[in-house]
Amino acid sequence: MKKIYVAGHRGLVGSAITANLRARGYDVVGRSHAELDLLDPVAVRAFFDSERPDAVVLAAAHVGGILANSRYRADFIYRNLQIQQNVIGEAYRHDVDKLLFLGSTCIYPREAPQPITEDALLTSPLEYTNEPYAIAKIAGLKMCESFNLQYGTDYVAVMPTNLYGPNDNFHLENSHVLPAMLRKVRLAALLGKGDYSAVRADLAARPVSTIAADASDREIADALAAFGIFPGLVRLWGTGRPLREFLWSEDMADACVHILLNVSFKDITAGMTGDIRNTHINIGTGKELTIAALADLVAATEGSGVTIEWDASKPDGTMRKLCDVSRLHALGWRHSVELPEGIGRLYRWYLDSIPQI
């Protein structure tokens, strides 16, 4: 393959995959949302007509944390279904040799046996809070599987665990748990020191809609309190008891590129008998920790003695969702970055991303 289109090339995973592929010498094509709206089928078809990629990595998605998933349910199912329909459909119409579809381990049932194997899919009800997003991703992986079975294409779906890394989303309302936690701890530490100059630099780099650019110190503190951020203290949703698995985004990218270049649908289905289903691949570390332990790691990395409190009146979400990564290991890939090292890397990246004012 000569030309590879990475949909979502500026996002957390897409940017890491793009960098990995370019480091290997591949011609990678990407388009920003302003340049190509993946919700627009006419625009997507025109793009494929023009670029004719040999391979596609579908890393573009409408994503967010538990609050956003609960509040914007229609957006999460509609936008993701539309993106997948357009990109996978045009990949087929334009004879793309290889497609890699990125989903999420939230596709699995809320009460799935742990660790979760690929065969747990569709065996019992989903977690309600992210059900629309999960259904969209299940549709995407089944679309890939079905095209392979009917048309002989080579579309592989991968289901990553919780990801974190450079270019993550640190929005206080709709980001995932680890980046949101890191930013909240950082802001709480700055408030505790009374360093409003640094707080303003953070807000200038990543504005919060409820905080005006000319807000007073008191107005900033009051607005941040609505997100559970106080001087020297962060109040987080839930009990802290749920267990989660986290994978460094550049490790995820390396796994994706390994699969794109070395693994085919036939490799995955070799030895399967009877109905061919659940041909996707879990990508993760196979290791987990509680959200409370994660918060302690983040606070320790920041190093300013921020206290963590838990609001048990808010939902925990799924209590546990650890990946079984046996299939991934059998296909020749294992992670390399452990969580304490990764949090340190992300924290340094976050600080470097904030211009001083």
N, C-alpha and C positions, 0 to 999 in steps of 0.2 A: 504494500500500500504506500502511495506517495503523498497524497493529500488527506489530512484528517480534519474534519470539522468538529470542534468542541462547542456544543451549545451550552451556554452558561460559563464562558471562559474567564469571566471576571469574578466569579463566586468563590466560595471557600474551597470546594473540591475542584471546580473547573480550572481555576488559576493554577492549582498545584499540578493537575494533569497536563495542562498546557506547558508548564515549565519542564516537567519530566520528559514529555515528548520532544520538545525543542532541544533539550540537552542531549537527546539521542539522535538528533539530526533530522527529525521529521518536519515536514511543511504543515503547520497547524493554522487553520482558518478559524477566526472567531468574529462575532458581531455583537456589539452592545445592544441593549434593549432599544435605544434610540435609533440604531441602524436597522434592526430587524425585530419586529414584534412577533414573537413565536405564537401568539394567540391569533394571528392573522394568516389564514390558510393561503391566501393569494400571495402574500409577501414571502411566506416560507417556500412555496413552489417556485417563485421567481428566483429566490436565492439558490435553490438546488439546480435550477435550469442553468444558472450562471456559473456556479462554482464546481459542480460535479465532483464532490468529494468521493474518495475511495472508501473511507471509513467515517463513522459518526460516533461521537461520545455524547450521550444525552445526559448532561449534568445540570441542565436548566430545570428549575422547579420553583414553585411558590411555597416557601417554607416558613416556619416560625415555631415558637415554643408553645407551652400548654395554654397560656392566656390567649394568644392569637388564634390557635386552633379551636378554642372554645367559642371565641367571639365572632370569627369570620369563617364559619363553616362552609358557606356557599362558595366563597372565593377559593378555598383550599381544594374542593372537589372540581369545580368548574375549570379553573385556570390550569390545574395539572392535567386533567383529562384532555383539554384542548391542546396544550403544548405537546403531549405525547402523541395524540392523534395526528397532528400536523407533521411532526418531525419523523416519526416512524413510518407514517404513510408515504411521505415524499422520499424517504430513504429507499423504500421498496420500489416505488415508481421509477427511481433513478438508478436502480441496480447497484446500490451500495454494497460493497463486498462484506463489510463487517460493521456491526452496531453494538455498542455497549450502553445498556440502559441502567441508570442508577436509581435505586429505590431507597428503602429504609426498613430497618427491622421493626418499625411500628406496624408493618403488615401482619404481624403475628397476633394470635389471640391473646387477650389479656391474661388468661390463666394457662398459657401454654406451659407444658413441662419444661423444666430447666436442666441443662442449657438447651436452647431452642434449635432444633434441627430444621432443615428446609422442609421436611415433610410435615411440620406442624401447621403449615399454611391452610387456612379455611377449615380447621377442625373444631372451632368453637368461637364464641363472640369476640369481637374486637374491643379494645379500650374505647369507651364512648367519647372521651375528650378529643381524640384525634382520628375518629372513625372516617370522616370524609376524606382526609388526606391519605389514610391507609387504603381505602377503597380505590382511590385514583391510582396509587402505586401498584396495587394488586392487578388492576386493569392493564397497566403498562407492562408488567412482567408477563401476564397471560397473553398480551398482544404479541410480544416477542416470541414466546413459546409457540403460539398458534401459527405465526408466519413461518417459523422453522418447520413445523410439522406439515403444514399444507404446501408451502412453496419451496422448501429446502434452503431457506436463507440461513445465515449464521449470525443471529442476534442473541447476545448473552446478557442476562440481567444479573446485577449484583446488588446485594442488600447490605449497605454499611451500617454499623452500629453508630452511636453518637459520635460526631466528629468535632474537632476543634483545631484551630491553627491560624496561620496568617490569612488576612482578608476575611476573617470571621465577621458575623453581624453582631454588633454590640448594642443594638437598639434596646432601650430599657423595657419596652412593651412586647416586642415580637421576636427577640433573639432566643437562642437555645440556652439551656441551663448554665453551661460552663462560662461562655463569654459574658452572659448577663451577670452572673455571680462575680466574675473578675472585675467588671466595671463598677458594680455596686460596692464591692469591698474597697476599691481604689477611691471612689468618691467619698465613702464614709471616712476613710483614713484622712483625706484632705480636709473634710469638714471638721474632723476632730482636731486637726492642727490649726484650723481657722485660715487655711490657705485658699482663699477665694480666687486668687489670681490663677492658680492651677486648676481649680474647678471651672472657671470661665474658659480656660484654654481647652479643657476636655469638652465642654458644651459647644464651643465654637467648632471643634473638629467633628463632633457628632451631635447636632442639635436635638433638643427635646422639645416637642411641639408645645408643651405646657409652660415653657420657660422662655420669656422674651429676651432678645439680645441685650436689652438695657435693664434687665431685672435687677433689683437690689439684692444684697446678700440675704436678707430675710426672705424675700420672695423666692430666691433660689433654694434656700433651705426648706421652705414650706413645700415647694413643688417636688423636691427630691424625696421628702418624707412620704409623699403619696406612692412612691415606688419602694418604700421600705428602707430608705437610705437616711440615716441619722448620723450626727457626729460620733464617730467611733463605734457605730453599731449598724448592722444590717439585719432586717427582718425578712426572712424568706418564706415562701409558700410551703405548706405541708408540714410533715413531721420530721423530715430528714431521714426517715427509715428506708425509703425505696433504694434498691440497688441498681447501679448503672455501670455500663461498660463504655470506655472512651478510647477513641483511636485518633492519633495525630494525622492531620489532613494530608501531609506529604507522604506518610506511610500508606494512607488510603489511595493516593494517586499512584504510588508505585505498584500497589496491588492491581489497580485498574489497568495500568499499562501492561503489566505482566499478563493479565488475562486477555487483554486486547490483542497482544502480539503472539501469545503462545497457547491459548486455550480456545477450542472450538466447541460448538454445540454437540458435536459428535463425541468429543472427549468427555463431556458431562454425562451424556446418556449411555455411554458404553457400559454394558452389563445390566442396564435396566430391562426389566421384563414386564409384560402387561401394559397397562396404561402409562404413557409417558407424561409425567407432570412433576411440578416442583423442581424444575431444572435450573433455578436461580442459585446464586452462590452467596452465602453469608460472608461478610468481610468484617473482621474485628480482631480482638486480642485474645478472647476467651477468658478475660479477667474482669472482675467487678469490684466495686466498693459502694458504700452507702453515700447518699447525697450529703449527709452530715459530715462524713469523712472527707468528701470532696471539698466542702466549704472550709473545713479546717486546713486542707492543703493550700487552697487559694489564699486564705488569710495569712498563713505562715509564709507564703511566697511574697505577699505584699509587705509583711513584716512590721506593721504599725500597731499591732495589738487590737485589731478590730474584733468586736464581739459579734457572734452570730446568734440570732434568736429565730424560733420557728413559729409560724402561725398555723396551728393545727386545724383551724376552721376552714382553711383553703385545701383544695384537692391535692393528693399526692400523685395522681396518675397511676400508671402501671407500676406495681410494686417491684417487679423484677423482669428483666428481659436480656439475659445473657446469651450471646451467640454460641452455638456449636460451630466451630470453625474447622471441623475435620475435613470437609470437602475442600476447603481452601488450602489447608496444609497438604493434602494429597495432590493438589495441583501445583505444588512447588513454591508457595509463598508464606512467609511469616512476618509479623510486625517487628520493628526494631526500636521504636521510641516508647519508653515507659512513661506513665502519667506524671510523676513528679518532675521529670526532665521536661516534658512537653508543656506543663503549666508554666514553668520558668521561662521557656522559650516564648510562649504566647504573651506572658506579662511583659517581657522586654520588647516584643514586637509592638504591643499596644502602646507602651510609653513612647517608643520611637515614632509612632504614627501621629502623635499629637504635636503640632507646631506650637512653639512658645509664643505667647502674646504679651 
